[in-house]
Amino acid sequence: MNRSNLRNWVVLAITTVVILGGVWLVQAKPWSASRGDPTDPGGLSTSGVTLPKGQDPPKVGQTAPDFTAPGIDGTTISLSGLRGKPVWLILGTTWCTYCRSEAPDVQALSVEYAGRVTVVAVYIAEDELTVTPYAERLKLTYPQIADANMQIGTAYAVMGMPAHFFLDSTGTVAQTRVGAISRQAASNILASLT
């Protein structure tokens, strides 16, 4: 084999390794703030929310930012009005794959913890005309809010979705998770709040 052919084979081998490595990275499990939980799928999408410089999401031990917003069913939902029992606040979108994949588990847990925990979903930068058919298609019965102007998403400094805020009965942030959460991990947190 002459030098030219050897060089072509080496270039071809290196190119193949680089391409295969790129494919592996694209298909690898995404990182999330909730990694470390082996039952947690850890999926994460970006939110597109632009935050003022220095704004951070609410931290554990802080009171969650209050909001009052219309639900897609026409009711008015006030976070402060839900005090007295824990709240699981989920911020996401209809196009977020991870949000959609965890929705059946969220629905099941909202039924399992009915009367003990209030589950509320907020859809960032989406209107009621988008959220309503999505919630109907997935048979979601817990309160749904279309946050078209991103006021809630900005108040919670959501940069990745889904973003989970678990609030105790006083409205204080007890735990947060960014990225998809497994049913078991969410159930464990809800059980600790009730």
C-alpha positions in Angstrom: 0.0 0.0 0.0 1.5 3.3 -1.0 1.6 6.4 1.3 -1.3 8.2 -0.4 -3.7 5.2 0.1 -2.5 4.8 3.7 -3.2 8.5 4.4 -6.7 8.2 2.8 -7.5 5.2 5.0 -6.3 7.1 8.2 -8.4 10.1 7.3 -11.4 7.9 6.6 -11.0 6.1 9.9 -10.7 9.3 11.9 -13.7 10.8 10.1 -15.8 7.7 10.9 -14.8 7.8 14.6 -15.8 11.5 14.8 -19.1 11.0 13.1 -20.0 8.0 15.3 -19.0 10.0 18.4 -21.2 12.8 17.4 -24.2 10.5 16.9 -23.6 9.0 20.3 -23.5 12.4 21.9 -26.8 13.5 20.2 -28.5 10.3 21.4 -27.0 10.3 24.9 -29.2 11.1 27.9 -29.4 14.9 28.4 -28.1 16.4 31.6 -30.5 18.0 34.1 -30.4 19.7 37.5 -32.1 16.6 38.9 -29.4 14.1 37.9 -28.3 11.6 40.5 -31.8 10.1 40.8 -31.5 6.7 38.9 -35.3 6.7 38.5 -35.4 10.2 36.9 -35.2 10.4 33.1 -33.6 13.8 33.4 -34.9 15.3 30.2 -34.6 19.1 29.7 -35.7 21.6 27.1 -34.8 25.3 27.0 -37.6 27.8 27.8 -36.6 30.9 25.7 -37.4 33.2 28.7 -35.1 36.2 28.8 -34.3 37.3 32.4 -33.2 40.6 33.9 -29.5 40.4 34.9 -29.0 38.8 38.2 -32.5 37.2 38.5 -32.5 33.7 39.9 -35.3 31.2 40.3 -36.9 31.0 43.8 -34.7 28.9 46.1 -35.7 26.3 48.7 -36.8 28.1 51.9 -38.1 31.2 50.0 -41.7 32.1 49.4 -42.7 31.3 45.9 -43.6 34.3 43.7 -47.4 34.9 43.8 -49.4 35.1 40.7 -53.1 35.3 39.7 -53.9 34.0 36.2 -56.9 32.6 34.3 -57.0 28.8 33.9 -57.9 27.5 30.5 -61.2 26.4 32.0 -62.2 30.0 32.8 -61.4 29.8 36.5 -59.0 32.3 38.2 -56.0 30.7 39.8 -54.1 32.5 42.5 -51.1 30.9 44.0 -51.6 32.6 47.4 -55.2 31.4 47.3 -54.0 27.8 47.2 -52.2 28.1 50.6 -53.3 25.6 53.2 -52.1 22.5 51.3 -48.9 21.8 49.2 -48.7 22.8 45.6 -46.8 21.1 42.8 -46.2 23.9 40.2 -44.9 22.7 36.8 -43.7 25.1 34.2 -43.3 23.9 30.6 -44.7 24.0 27.1 -46.8 21.9 24.8 -43.9 21.4 22.4 -41.5 20.2 25.1 -41.0 16.5 24.6 -40.1 15.9 28.2 -43.1 17.8 29.5 -45.3 15.7 27.3 -43.7 12.4 28.3 -44.2 13.1 32.0 -47.8 14.4 31.7 -49.5 11.0 32.2 -47.5 10.5 35.4 -48.4 14.0 36.6 -52.0 13.4 35.8 -52.0 10.1 37.8 -50.3 11.7 40.7 -52.8 14.6 40.7 -55.5 12.0 41.1 -53.6 10.0 43.7 -52.9 13.1 45.8 -56.3 14.9 45.1 -57.4 16.8 48.2 -53.9 16.7 49.7 -51.8 18.5 47.0 -52.8 20.9 44.2 -51.1 20.4 40.9 -50.9 23.4 38.6 -49.3 23.5 35.1 -48.1 26.7 33.5 -47.4 26.8 29.7 -44.7 29.5 29.0 -45.3 31.7 25.9 -48.3 29.8 24.8 -51.9 30.9 24.5 -55.2 29.2 25.5 -55.9 28.2 21.9 -52.7 26.0 22.0 -52.9 24.7 25.5 -56.6 23.7 25.6 -56.5 21.1 22.8 -53.2 19.8 24.2 -54.7 19.3 27.7 -57.8 17.7 26.2 -55.8 15.3 24.1 -53.7 14.2 27.1 -56.8 14.2 29.3 -55.2 16.5 31.9 -57.7 17.4 34.6 -55.5 19.5 37.0 -55.4 23.3 36.5 -53.7 24.5 33.3 -52.6 28.1 32.8 -51.5 29.6 29.4 -48.7 32.1 30.2 -48.7 33.8 26.8 -46.9 36.9 28.1 -44.4 34.9 30.1 -45.0 36.8 33.3 -45.0 33.6 35.4 -42.1 32.0 33.5 -40.1 35.2 34.1 -41.1 35.5 37.8 -39.8 31.9 38.3 -36.7 32.5 36.1 -37.4 29.3 34.1 -34.5 28.6 31.7 -35.1 24.9 31.4 -38.3 22.9 31.1 -40.0 21.2 32.6 -39.4 23.1 35.8 -40.9 21.7 39.0 -41.5 23.7 42.1 -42.8 21.8 45.1 -44.3 24.2 47.7 -45.4 23.4 51.2 -48.7 24.5 52.6 -47.4 28.0 53.5 -46.3 28.7 49.9 -42.6 28.2 50.7 -40.4 26.4 48.1 -39.7 22.9 49.6 -37.9 21.4 46.6 -37.2 22.2 43.0 -36.3 20.1 40.0 -35.4 21.1 36.5 -35.9 18.5 33.8 -38.2 15.5 33.6 -39.0 13.8 36.8 -40.1 10.2 37.3 -43.4 9.3 38.8 -41.6 7.7 41.8 -39.4 10.6 42.5 -42.3 13.1 42.3 -44.4 10.8 44.5 -41.7 10.7 47.1 -41.5 14.5 47.2 -45.3 14.8 47.4 -45.5 12.2 50.2 -42.9 14.2 52.2 -45.1 17.4 51.9 -48.4 15.8 53.0 
